[in-house]
């Protein structure tokens, strides 16, 4: 199946649901339901769509135990997102980026002149409709960082964050993936 | 009245002190933040409209389109904050706003709405605002000036000893009471074709070098960081420089004929049929400075556009009241929207490092252009950028 979640009709969404039931059943057959088990695909999907958010610590533990889960999570985020941004080609290992662009948006990190320890996250959208309501960054390790977005003004969204916050650190990591949901 | 003044905005939840006013990167929309944190207040969107020209009145007065104001307590809604924040901007521009822990010679407790003509309008619930401030005012023991719209002083209770009341129908009356002059107005337009051409020639030569490197050269900081002694001289205030964007449109049906100009709000969509852009920087300061103004059309067609003027630059000293102007044409053969980029840098004097950095601007990519602007900001220069998208063909 191709296409984005937001573009799907009721029948297609029902088909997705059925697929998750099947995948979940398969997962239960192959794995004991124990404390260390991988979150089921439907639980992960519910987390990604915001229907039922998995507690941060649980998600962090699961991502640590099951590195493959990060790939699944990235795939789901890409499927449900309005726009997404790939990894950035950095000139050197460990280099931080202040600008990144993706399919449908451009994101810049600007130092806040009013407070040296704060950073503006500036997002320019190619098309303001549908407007994203969340920004999620998936770093190569650690949990995804998410921030709520206000409605765009003239095709742009801005938010202010602490420079040393996990969100800004993740955004400036060239190997992180960015999603607008 | 002289000396530093603290501004306290009256709200129905209590007084909210203006802690700091900071000119932000022009790409940022103006915001009101709570106590230097990342929490932006709900009035931020209305405040941005209050600041940014042509609708906003603050940019018109101080020449910069984007600010961050930090206040000590929330201001949730309404428009009674307008007079207080306007006064804070004017005091800041005059170097007289008491910020953070700076001592103040006087505290202005203020409420009032301001319209586009700078008339002050009555606001609601003044007596409630007074009651919520009464305790703070009594305890603070400051030299107090109460500023309200005309006819609303009756809502105040017993004033602390020595407090004065000003009822104002216009912002001008309050500014006069505070000892602040009205904004100066630009006198005349003037182009610098010769200087622009000269810089253009140098730019082409250096641009080849920049193109070969594909990246803007890092800006070198001046070898000597010690500025010349200026203690006895008035200091140029970049915030008093105003940036104006105008679209050129055909009077008849074609851009080849007579054209008229129309003031636009950069970034806001306008009807198709734009022949080009005129950008003016107006020095509203009483002191001269130095200016670099660049306008360029985004797109790879610049490389083969021949005689079409898709880049213009003006560089030179910037006398008080003077207007510097650059003009760029829309590529008439392009059917899709095109984007104009403008970069304005102003400083108190000529800087070789800036001229050198901007010399190759003609050949820079969009990302390089932004990176260059950020480098200039990091040098502590007053930098403003404009991005304006137009549809050339009607």
Interface residues (C-beta under 8 A of the other chain):
Chain A: X98 X99 X108 X110 X111 X112 X113 X114 X115 X118 X120 X122 X153 X154 X156 X158 X160 X161 X162
Chain B: X20 X22 X23 X24 X25 X27 X28 X29 X31 X33 X36 X38 X40 X45 X48 X68 X70 X267 X268 X367 X370 X371 X374 X377 X378
